[in-house]
Amino acid sequence: MALGSNTKLYETPNHPFQGQRIAGEHDLVGRYGLKNKEELWRAQSELRSYRREARDLLGAASGDAEAAATESEEFLARLQKLGILGEEDGLDDILSLDVTDVLERRLQTIVYRKGYANTAKQARQFISHGHIRMNGRRVTEPSAKVTIAEEDTVEFDSASPLTDELHPERAEEQ
């Protein structure tokens, strides 16, 4: 995609005023500390692209899941590396994924789940203010995808005042 293009990286809902969908989106935005629904729609679009690729691979193998799996080892390995799929999961399992499977792999969620922040919104703030490192590099993008291998490298930046465990903004130890 060329820089400066007007192509959106997500699709908006077809029926924007459905109360049940709006309530579900609001719950996910709050639970994962997302900035707005656009971030949720990006995750939903990413999930749709995974499902579309899985359907295409299954269709190319004429419905034979094993033949499709041999053709799609790279695709499955990528999703397993990201932690969206388990080691034993196959193409059929991609079709049953939920948007929460994608949202759980965001840096913001990982920081919150590791207990570095009291809330998902606070985790977002810590990341955007430069208090979090991943692979030894400062990361300021809360939506960054974290692979299984990188998950253990997520930590507070050594220059951050939050490295002090007595800092008032640090999460309470459970």
C-alpha positions in Angstrom: 0.0 0.0 0.0 1.4 3.4 -1.0 2.0 6.0 1.7 -0.7 8.6 1.8 -3.4 6.5 0.3 -6.9 6.9 1.6 -7.6 3.2 2.0 -8.9 2.3 5.5 -7.5 -0.7 7.2 -10.9 -1.7 8.6 -14.5 -2.1 7.6 -17.3 -0.3 9.5 -20.5 -2.3 10.4 -23.1 -2.7 7.7 -25.9 -1.7 10.1 -24.5 1.0 12.3 -27.5 1.4 14.6 -28.1 -2.1 16.1 -28.4 -1.8 19.8 -27.1 -5.3 20.6 -24.0 -4.9 18.4 -23.3 -1.5 19.9 -23.6 -2.8 23.4 -21.2 -5.7 22.6 -18.7 -3.3 21.0 -18.9 -1.0 24.0 -18.2 -3.9 26.3 -15.1 -5.0 24.3 -13.8 -1.4 24.0 -14.0 -1.0 27.8 -12.7 -4.5 28.6 -9.6 -4.1 26.4 -9.1 -0.4 27.0 -9.3 0.5 23.4 -9.2 4.2 22.3 -12.3 3.9 20.2 -14.4 1.5 18.2 -12.1 2.0 15.2 -9.5 -0.2 17.0 -12.1 -2.9 17.5 -13.1 -2.7 13.9 -9.4 -3.1 12.8 -9.2 -6.3 14.9 -12.4 -7.6 13.4 -11.1 -6.9 9.9 -7.9 -8.6 10.7 -9.9 -11.7 11.9 -12.0 -11.6 8.8 -8.8 -11.6 6.6 -7.5 -14.7 8.6 -10.9 -16.5 8.0 -10.9 -15.5 4.4 -7.4 -16.9 3.8 -8.3 -20.1 5.7 -11.5 -20.5 3.5 -9.5 -19.9 0.4 -6.9 -22.5 1.4 -9.6 -25.0 2.3 -11.4 -24.3 -1.0 -8.2 -24.7 -3.0 -7.8 -28.2 -1.5 -11.4 -29.0 -2.4 -12.5 -29.3 1.2 -9.7 -31.7 2.1 -8.4 -30.2 5.3 -5.2 -32.2 5.4 -4.2 -31.2 1.8 -4.9 -27.6 2.6 -2.9 -27.8 5.8 0.2 -29.0 3.9 -0.2 -26.0 1.5 -0.8 -23.6 4.3 1.9 -24.5 6.9 3.4 -21.0 6.6 0.0 -19.3 7.3 -0.6 -21.6 10.3 2.9 -21.1 11.6 2.4 -17.3 11.5 -0.8 -17.5 13.5 0.8 -19.9 16.0 3.8 -17.7 16.4 1.4 -14.8 17.2 -0.4 -17.0 19.7 -3.7 -16.7 18.0 -3.7 -20.4 17.3 -2.4 -23.3 19.4 0.3 -25.7 18.3 -2.2 -28.4 17.5 -4.8 -26.2 15.8 -5.5 -26.4 12.0 -7.3 -24.4 9.3 -10.7 -25.5 10.6 -9.9 -23.8 14.0 -9.3 -20.5 12.3 -12.9 -20.3 11.3 -14.0 -20.6 14.9 -11.8 -17.8 16.2 -13.3 -14.8 18.0 -12.2 -11.1 17.9 -11.0 -11.5 21.5 -8.3 -14.0 20.2 -6.9 -11.1 18.2 -7.3 -8.5 20.9 -5.5 -10.7 23.5 -2.2 -10.5 21.4 -2.0 -6.7 21.5 0.8 -5.2 23.6 -1.7 -3.2 25.6 -3.4 -6.4 26.7 -0.2 -8.2 27.4 1.1 -5.4 29.7 -2.2 -5.5 31.6 -2.3 -9.3 31.9 1.3 -9.3 33.2 0.2 -7.0 36.0 2.2 -4.0 35.1 -0.9 -1.8 35.1 -4.1 -1.6 37.2 -6.3 -1.3 34.2 -6.2 -1.8 30.4 -6.4 2.0 29.9 -3.5 2.5 32.3 -1.5 -0.1 30.3 -2.3 2.0 27.1 -1.0 5.1 28.9 2.2 3.5 30.1 2.9 2.3 26.5 2.1 5.5 24.7 4.2 7.5 27.3 7.2 5.3 26.6 7.4 3.3 29.9 7.4 -0.1 28.2 10.1 -2.0 26.3 9.8 -5.1 24.1 12.9 -6.9 22.9 15.0 -4.2 24.5 13.4 -1.4 22.5 10.9 1.2 23.6 7.5 0.6 22.1 4.9 3.4 22.0 2.2 1.6 20.0 -0.4 -0.1 22.2 -1.8 -2.0 19.2 1.6 -3.7 18.5 1.2 -7.5 18.0 3.2 -9.5 20.5 4.4 -13.0 19.5 4.7 -15.8 22.0 8.6 -15.5 21.9 8.4 -11.7 22.5 6.0 -12.0 25.4 8.7 -12.6 28.0 10.7 -9.6 26.8 7.9 -7.1 27.7 9.1 -5.0 30.6 9.3 -1.5 32.0 11.9 0.7 30.4 15.0 1.1 32.6 14.8 4.9 32.3 11.1 4.9 33.5 10.3 6.0 37.0 7.8 3.1 37.0 10.7 0.6 37.5 10.5 1.5 41.2 8.1 -1.0 42.7 6.9 1.6 45.2 5.8 4.0 42.5 2.1 5.0 43.2 1.0 4.1 39.7 2.3 0.6 39.8 -0.2 -2.2 40.0 -0.8 -3.7 43.4 0.9 -7.1 43.8 -1.6 -10.0 44.0 
